[in-house]
Amino acid sequence: PMEFTYDNIVKFMKDYFKAYNTYAQDPKTTHRMHDYYAPDFEIIHYVAGANKISGRDKFLRLMSSHPSSHETLTPEDIVVDERRKFSVVLLKTEVVDKQLRKVVVVERYLVHYQLVLDENDTIKIKKILFFREVLPPGTLDTSDVFKKDPEMAALFSATN
């Protein structure tokens, strides 16, 4: 059984980001992310208001709905509160436009991960509170790039 120790949580978070970068954005491999999210997972985006997405599968569909680009998340700082079962991570994201083959956006996020143990005593992410850097007006941001894909644009409008 996994315990909520500082080292276990840091290892889980580092493994999670590697898996996210590799599997979460491809519809053929998103199921691999079930190792990291609780089935009743939810995320609340605090970006120009609060937008909630409930359900692991809905979230994973959203994350794999921007085939024209790829987002790479790099943790720059991981803070752990083992007693309260959460981690706060300062993340750098780099979004590559696959057609241009270059990084078109670099942003930072501050993300609060609420963790739980599942029925197998495995750490899972139950809830994310997501805060995105506000870039200067006129600067291309992650959502601008993701909205180039029709399904992602539809999902963005459905969550607003």
Backbone torsions as a table, in degrees:
resi	resn	phi	psi	omega
1	PRO	NA	140.9	179.5
2	MET	-82.5	140.0	176.8
3	GLU	-111.6	154.9	175.8
4	PHE	-80.8	79.7	174.2
5	THR	-110.8	159.6	178.7
6	TYR	-53.5	-50.6	-177.0
7	ASP	-62.9	-41.3	179.3
8	ASN	-65.6	-39.7	-180.0
9	ILE	-68.5	-43.7	178.6
10	VAL	-61.8	-43.6	178.1
11	LYS	-61.2	-45.8	178.4
12	PHE	-57.7	-46.7	-177.6
13	MET	-64.1	-43.4	178.9
14	LYS	-64.2	-41.9	176.8
15	ASP	-62.3	-39.9	-180.0
16	TYR	-59.8	-46.6	-177.7
17	PHE	-66.6	-37.5	175.6
18	LYS	-61.6	-45.9	-179.6
19	ALA	-65.4	-42.5	179.4
20	TYR	-57.6	-49.6	-177.7
21	ASN	-62.6	-31.0	-176.7
22	THR	-88.9	-40.9	-168.2
23	TYR	-115.5	-28.7	-168.1
24	ALA	-68.9	-21.8	-172.5
25	GLN	-102.3	7.5	178.6
26	ASP	-117.5	117.7	-178.1
27	PRO	-53.9	-25.7	-179.5
28	LYS	-76.0	-19.2	-175.2
29	THR	-122.7	1.8	-177.0
30	THR	-59.7	-28.3	179.4
31	HIS	-57.8	-24.0	177.8
32	ARG	-63.1	-22.5	-179.0
33	MET	-76.8	-8.9	175.4
34	HIS	-60.7	-21.2	176.4
35	ASP	-68.2	-14.5	-173.1
36	TYR	-115.8	-23.9	-176.3
37	TYR	-112.3	138.2	171.4
38	ALA	-68.4	149.9	-179.7
39	PRO	-57.9	-33.9	-178.8
40	ASP	-95.3	26.3	178.2
41	PHE	-53.3	146.0	169.9
42	GLU	-143.2	153.8	177.6
43	ILE	-131.0	138.6	174.8
44	ILE	-119.8	117.7	177.6
45	HIS	-89.5	121.1	173.2
46	TYR	-99.6	75.0	-179.5
47	VAL	-132.3	108.9	-177.1
48	ALA	53.4	51.3	-175.4
49	GLY	108.1	-175.1	-179.2
50	ALA	-112.7	124.6	177.2
51	ASN	-120.8	127.6	-177.6
52	LYS	-109.4	138.3	171.2
53	ILE	-120.0	120.9	-179.2
54	SER	-107.5	134.0	177.1
55	GLY	104.7	127.8	-179.0
56	ARG	-57.9	-46.5	-174.3
57	ASP	-68.2	-36.8	176.6
58	LYS	-64.0	-43.8	178.7
59	PHE	-61.9	-45.5	-179.1
60	LEU	-65.6	-34.4	175.6
61	ARG	-62.7	-41.9	178.4
62	LEU	-62.4	-44.4	-177.4
63	MET	-67.3	-21.7	-179.1
64	SER	-105.7	19.5	-176.1
65	SER	-108.5	26.0	175.0
66	HIS	-131.9	67.5	-175.5
67	PRO	-64.0	-17.5	-178.3
68	SER	-82.3	-6.0	-179.4
69	SER	-142.1	164.2	176.7
70	HIS	-135.7	129.7	-179.3
71	GLU	-102.0	129.9	175.2
72	THR	-113.2	121.4	179.1
73	LEU	-97.7	128.7	178.5
74	THR	-124.3	114.5	177.9
75	PRO	-69.7	126.6	177.6
76	GLU	-98.1	-24.3	176.4
77	ASP	-155.6	135.0	178.6
78	ILE	-123.3	118.2	177.8
79	VAL	-107.9	135.9	-175.7
80	VAL	-125.5	134.5	169.3
81	ASP	-120.0	94.9	-174.7
82	GLU	-68.3	-31.8	-179.5
83	ARG	-67.1	-42.4	-179.5
84	ARG	-90.6	-1.7	175.8
85	LYS	60.3	52.2	173.4
86	PHE	-145.3	164.3	175.9
87	SER	-135.6	138.4	173.1
88	VAL	-114.5	129.9	-173.4
89	VAL	-126.9	130.8	168.6
90	LEU	-88.7	116.6	-175.8
91	LEU	-113.2	140.5	167.4
92	LYS	-102.7	132.3	173.6
93	THR	-114.4	140.4	172.8
94	GLU	-123.8	124.4	-179.1
95	VAL	-108.6	122.7	179.6
96	VAL	-101.2	128.5	170.9
97	ASP	-80.0	116.7	-174.4
98	LYS	-65.5	-33.1	179.6
99	GLN	-71.4	-43.8	179.8
100	LEU	-77.9	-20.4	-177.9
101	ARG	58.1	42.4	176.6
102	LYS	-149.9	159.6	177.0
103	VAL	-71.5	124.8	-179.3
104	VAL	-110.5	-16.6	178.9
105	VAL	-142.4	136.4	168.1
106	VAL	-127.3	122.0	179.6
107	GLU	-135.6	166.2	173.3
108	ARG	-122.7	144.7	178.8
109	TYR	-123.4	149.1	168.0
110	LEU	-114.0	118.3	-170.1
111	VAL	-127.3	130.1	179.3
112	HIS	-103.8	118.5	-179.0
113	TYR	-107.6	115.9	173.7
114	GLN	-89.3	125.5	-173.7
115	LEU	-109.0	152.3	175.7
116	VAL	-139.5	163.8	168.6
117	LEU	-99.5	132.5	178.2
118	ASP	-84.3	-172.1	-177.1
119	GLU	-62.8	-18.5	178.0
120	ASN	-100.4	14.6	-177.2
121	ASP	56.5	40.5	176.8
122	THR	-109.1	136.9	178.7
123	ILE	-67.8	134.8	175.5
124	LYS	-135.9	157.1	174.2
125	ILE	-89.7	121.3	-178.5
126	LYS	-93.3	-40.2	-174.1
127	LYS	-150.9	141.9	175.4
128	ILE	-122.0	132.6	168.0
129	LEU	-108.1	118.3	-167.7
130	PHE	-115.9	122.1	178.0
131	PHE	-120.3	122.5	-176.3
132	ARG	-105.0	142.8	174.6
133	GLU	-57.3	138.5	174.6
134	VAL	-94.5	115.3	-178.9
135	LEU	-86.1	159.1	179.5
136	PRO	-57.0	148.0	178.4
137	PRO	-52.3	138.1	178.7
138	GLY	87.5	-6.3	179.1
139	THR	-86.8	132.4	176.2
140	LEU	-60.8	132.2	176.7
141	ASP	-123.2	177.5	-175.3
142	THR	-56.0	-47.4	-177.3
143	SER	-65.2	-33.2	175.6
144	ASP	-58.7	-44.2	-178.2
145	VAL	-69.4	-46.2	-177.9
146	PHE	-63.1	-35.0	-176.7
147	LYS	-69.8	-6.5	175.6
148	LYS	-66.6	-23.7	180.0
149	ASP	-91.8	128.0	-172.4
150	PRO	-55.0	-44.8	-178.8
151	GLU	-65.3	-39.2	178.7
152	MET	-65.9	-41.5	178.6
153	ALA	-60.8	-42.1	178.8
154	ALA	-65.1	-42.1	179.4
155	LEU	-67.2	-38.3	177.2
156	PHE	-61.0	-45.1	-177.7
157	SER	-69.2	-29.8	179.1
158	ALA	-71.6	-25.7	-178.9
159	THR	-90.0	-6.6	179.4
160	ASN	-100.5	NA	NA
